[in-house]
Amino acid sequence: MKTYVLVITMWGLTAQGQWTYIGNQDVLKQDFTLEQCEMLADKSVWRKHHTNDYYDIQLDCHEKAPKD
């Protein structure tokens, strides 16, 4: 069975109006099924409190890499 992790990344808005990854990420130390992870990553279940329009976070589900 495949397992997934929730990854939270930081993004910045460029002067050209494009979002670009700014190099920070956090990974929740919890394994999920794809369905569980997608539910957590769904923006409709979050309440945003952002005061800077030039930065945002993105939530994504990534398959957990197998250990060697």
N, C-alpha and C positions, 0 to 999 in steps of 0.2 A: 504494500500500500504506500502510495506517495504521500509525503508530508510537506507542508509549506510553512514558511515563516512570513511575518508581516514586517516589511521594510519601510521606514519613514525617511524620506529624503528632503533636503532643503533646495529650493529653487529661487533664482533671482531674475527679475525682469530687466532686460537690457534696454539701452537707449533706442534700439531698433524695434522694440516691442516684442521680443522673443524671450521665452522662458528658457533659462539655462541652468543646468545642475551646478551648484556652487561648492560641492565637495564634502558635505556633511551628511551622514546617514546613521540611523539607529536601527537595530534589528531586535525585535521582541524575542526574548529567550523562551519561546513557547512554540511547540509544534501544533499545527492545525491541519485539518482536512482542507481541501481547496474551498469547499463551500463555507466552512467556518471562517477562513481567512478573508474570503471575498466579502462576507458579511461585515467583518471588522473594518475592511478597507473602504466600504461604501460610504461616500461623503454624506449621504442623507441621514446617517446615524450619528453624525458628529455636529456639535455646535461650535462654530468658529468664533474666535475672539482675536482677530488680527487687526492691528492698527497701522501696519505699513503695507501699502499696496504693491510695493516692489519686491516683497518676499512672500513665499508661500511654501507649504509642505505638500508632499505627495505621498500617498499610501499605496503600496503595491504588494502583491503576493508573489513570492519566489519559491520555486521548488527547492527544498532543502537538499544540499549536496550530500551524497553518500560519503561516509567516512571510509578512508582507505584501510 
